[in-house]
Amino acid sequence: MPHDRAEFDPLAAGRRSGAALGESEEIGSGGDPGWIVETVVSPFHCLYQDALHFHTQSRLASSEADASRLARAALLLYIASAEALVRQAAVELGRPELRGLLADPSRPLPVAEAWRLLPSILSEPGTPTRPFNPEAPPWPQFTELLMLETSWVYPGHPSTRRAYYRSSRRNGDYEPLEPHQIPAGLRRSLRTESLSYPRTGLPRDPYALRPRHLDTARGVLDAAIEALDRRMGGVLCQGQRHRREPTRVVNPPVDGDVV
């Protein structure tokens, strides 16, 4: 069982006497399979924890190239967790006749739209919900976070994918050009918005992504989750519901010790 599961206590679930699970047994041919537990997976929790792992590894990378590569993996996982959160919440909390609007993979609604609509399909009558103001933080920042991932998977025309790098020497090491480093001679043709998103500062060039940008991305996602939870009257994250992965024993060994 993965060690990063939201809820799994091997002492609570019980433990084998004698050999470790699967050590020398022939499951399916009369051997004792040991303890078997059933769990309900939270894709949001799994993907978010994976993003945290790559986020940390990007800070520890030995080169800028490796740091950027790990940062890209972390960013995509953060955004995937954001999509998983709203889709699983729609199924668990939405009215049966409406949950398919947000959770049907055959006709997927854009993630930003799903986040906007989720409070309106809640199944609990009387749940206090708050209005949605797309111009109030963190929603413009969250929109930019989603737009960054969209720009990677829908690249568009080459003219929209120009990236710029600078170096103190012609044959030196080149680093991504920061918006404040644009020389006067290029300011007419090169705007700061072509290098990074204005509200978050996230770079448009995937190679320019660094661990510090992940700090921003995670902060935006966490703020959006809190804001969505407030819009839903607190039911989204109540009791860590969005992270819970309940586990139960479904096949204890006949001679097993129950702790």
C-alpha angles and dihedrals in degrees: 000000000000113000093225097062114131094235124017125124111177090197091054092045093047133247139244124258113228122353123034118261112288093358097133107344129119104221112204095025100076098288120131107256091202123218116356118193131187122216137180110230123224105206089191092059093044095050094042091052090049089051090052090052094053089041090059093043091053089060090052097046117127095223140032090243093055092043090053093046092052091044091056091051091050093048093052090049092050090053092044088053089052090055093045091051096057095040094051092043090053090056095043100040107021129097110265094239093051107034091086089066089071104023107042108110092198090067106023118194115219111268095242091052092048091053090050095049101040097090091052094061099050114141097210108095115226096019105154109239129185127225120258118243108186092194096055119090133291094027100071089048092047090050090055090050090055092043091057092058090044091054089056097051094037098041099177127196119347089244089068093051101061114137129190132212134185137205135174089229131041092234095033132105113293123217129189112277112249120218093246090053097062106125120233092249092061101041094095095054100029118055125191090241090064089062102041143000111270101227101041103023089228110157119245091213108082090209089059094060112119136178091263089060089054089056087058093045093050091047091052092048093048091048090049092051091051091047092049090049090054090049088054095050093253098297095116096067101018109143089355087291092160091057101038118118104180117204132197136177112250101171118025117182114258091241097034124130114242110211 
